[in-house]
Amino acid sequence: MATTAVALLGASIAPAMAQTTIRLVSKDLLTTNPDDMKEIEEIEAGLKAAGHDIDIQTVDLPGGTAAYVDALGVMLLSGDIPDIIYFQGGDQKMAEQGILEDLNPFIEKSEHIKDALWPHNVDRLANYPYLLYIYPPRAPQPVIRQDWLDQLGMEPPKTVEEYEALFQAIHDADLDGDGTPGNTLGLTGFGNTNELDSIFNQAFGVTGTWMKNADGAWVNSRVTDAEKAKIEFYARLAEKGLFDKEYVTNTFDVKEDKFYTGKAGVVFGSSPEVIDIYAGKMRQAHPGEDITLALLPIPSGPGGQGLAAVDVSKESRGFAISSLSEHKDEAFAVLDFMASKEGQDIDRLGFEGVHHNTDASGAVTFTDQISTWYARFFNAANWVPPTPLLSPTAQAALDTIKDNFVADNAFVWPADYAADVDATEQVYRSWVAKFITGEASLDQWQQFVDEYNAAGGTRMAEYAATVLK
């Protein structure tokens, strides 16, 4: 009895676990969003169970990428620097000022993150150790309505030529049933040709950002013969009415609408999750019809086959820890927990009774509400959902990404090359649009190359030679 009394007395006077307050700012976490705040509460409870009593205070900034980036920059430059910061641009300036912490020492000692990284995350952290974004690489892949493919009686295309034949067949048929053959595009897109490049770069021999010319000198792939052949292919599709000439002015929602309404037969999904979103929206647009999407394969071509090389120079977005934070270990503990099984279950499955249900045996089933849920933090490479989150089509897209990862040879530019990078990008996009829409002929290719080099391409290639050796 005396021993028990002493033990109870010791327990009663033991200090409580000290709570640490961590300030976090993220575009996808707002105090005005009840789901965001409920997830934060579940994360805090999970952290406490793991031995970390942390109060996560979220900082509200305007929504929308451009508004968020601007507001974040103003806040940080004013000296208001949260412990955990989500960047979607603007991070490099902060890193150069010493405001961001090198994450590699933390990751090396981490309990969960080091096992949750995708291969490209490892490469990017080695090159730029300030941002953490644990997601599979963005690799847009094309999908088509399975019933349309069946009506055409065609097998999924395996070569560049077969892709063109598929686009032509879609255009020539009356798959949308409006009684007018020839008014359906084979393919649509938006903004630029990045989506198409995802599967056609390697097919035409565009193997990376930098390639060697006939003289053995490093040049940007955008001024190579391989790039010219690829753009010529895009231009031919557009000239025949198979590719959407309005792609430059299309927004992503206009692109999607053309797919749902039958104005285009093939569309690219930027990620496996987006492909499932497309499938859900397609069914909503055609109630009562049993519509599924089919993933189209990566084509082979004169230059080879594979997904476009992935830029591993740095993360373009992700979470950082302030080097000025007084609670760096606790801030990293939050990120490390989100890469754990418990953290991923919270971040990926949504709420019990809303987005999923668990029966007495522990089996998980998703409700229709899961389609409205999205992860606020990570998509860990080693996390296995208790029941499949992706449709077979989307899972096939993820498997394709895993099987076709190739690292690019791009690198981070010094600040004094920023004007050259912007100018050459504008020249490239402008000329590509003119080639595809027919405003310019491919006979003017050398004119484009000269303008690109004059805008900074030559200077950039000279610097690339010093980096690539």
BELZIKA-V587564 format. One line per field, one symbol per residue. ss: DSSP state (h for helix, s for strand, l for the rest). phi: phi as a letter, one per 30 degrees, with the letter a starting at -180 (. if undefined). psi: psi as a letter, one per 40 degrees, with the letter a starting at -180 (. if undefined). A space follows every 50 residues. Layout:
ss = ???
phi = ???
psi = ???
This chain:
ss = lhhhhhhhhhhhhllllllsssssssllsllllhhhhhhhhhhhhhhhhl lllsssssslllllhhhhhhhhhhhhhllllllsssslllhhhhhhllls lllhhhhhllllhhhhllhhhhhhhhhllllsllllllllssssshhhhh hhllllllshhhhhhhhhhhhhllllllllllllsssllllllhhhhhhh lhhhlllllssslllllssshhhlhhhhhhhhhhhhhhhlllslhhhhll lhhhhhhhhhlllssssssllhhhhhhhhhhhhhhlllllllssslllls sllssllllslllllllssssslllllhhhhhhhhhhhllhhhhhhhhhl lslllssslllllssslhhhhhlllllllllllllllllllhhhhhhhhh hhhlllslllllllhhhhhhhhhhhhhhhhhhhhhhhllllhhhhhhhhh hhhhhhhhhhhhhhhhhhl
phi = .dddddddddddcdddedcccccbbadcbbddcedddddedddddddddc jbcbcccdcdbediedddedddddddddjcbddcbccbjiddddddcidc dddeeddecddbddccddeddddddddadccbbdbdddbebdbbdddddd ddicdedcbedddddddddddddcddicibdjccddbbaaiaceddeecc eddcjddadcbcddcicdbdedccddddddddddddedddiccdddedcd cdddedddddcidbcbbccdaedddddedddddddbeicccbccdcdddc adckakdeecdcdaddakcbcddcddbdddddedddddcdedddeddcci cdiccabbdddjdcbccddddccbdcbbbddcdcddbedcdedddddddd dddbdbddcdbdddedcedddddddddddddedddddjdbcddceddded dddddkdddddddeddddi
psi = ddddddddddddehiihhhhhhhhhidehieehdddddddddddddddde ehghhhhihhiiihdddddddddddddeeghidhhhifieddddddeedi ihedddddeiddddeeiidddddddddgfeihggiiihghiiiihddddd defiihieidddddddddddddigdefeegieehidiiaicaedddddee dddeegeadhihadeeihihdefidddddddddddddddeediheeddeh idddddddddeeeidiihheidddddddddddddegieighiihhiihii adeaiiiiihhediheiahihheeiefddddddddddeeiddddddddea ihedeiihadeehhiiidedeeiihecighdehhidihdiiddddddddd ddefhhhifiihiideedddddddddddddddddddeediieeedddddd ddddeedddddddddddd.
